[in-house]
C-alpha cells in the first residue's frame, strides 16, 4: 500500500506569480532547499534538483515532467537514491484561484511505501519548510511591487 503527503496553503499573490515560482529555475532556487536545478515546465523533460549531499543521500533528485498545465497544474516524478535504495514518488501541484483572488496551493506527493515512515515524515517536514519559504518570497515580491 502506498502513502501520500498532502499539504494545502492559501497564498495572497497573483496565480501567475505563484506559477512562476513553481516553474522558473532561478526562482525555485530561492525557496527550495536545492542550490541548482535545470527545470523547464515541458512534459517529458528530464531534470534534476541538486543540493548538498548528506549521509545516506546523494543530494540529487532526478525528475521528469508528467504534466504542465499553466497556471493550474504541474506534476513530475521525484526519484532519490541513497543508502536506503532508490525511491520514486510523484509530486503534483494544483493551483486554484478563489473568488477573492486568494490562491489555494495544493501539494500532493504520492507513491511512498507505507513502511517508509521516516521518508514520509521527512517529506512533510521538508515541504512544510519550503512552502513557508515560498510564502515569504511571494509576500516580499508582492510588497515590492506595491511600493
Secondary structure, DSSP 8 states (H G I E B T S, - for coil): -EEEEEEEEEE-S-HHHHHHHHH-HHHHHHHSS-SEE-----TT-EEEEE---BTTEEEEEEEEEEEEETTTEEEEEEEEEETTEEEEEEEEEEEEE-TTS-EEEEEEEEEEETT-HHHHHHHHHHHHHHHHHHHHHHHHHHHHHH-
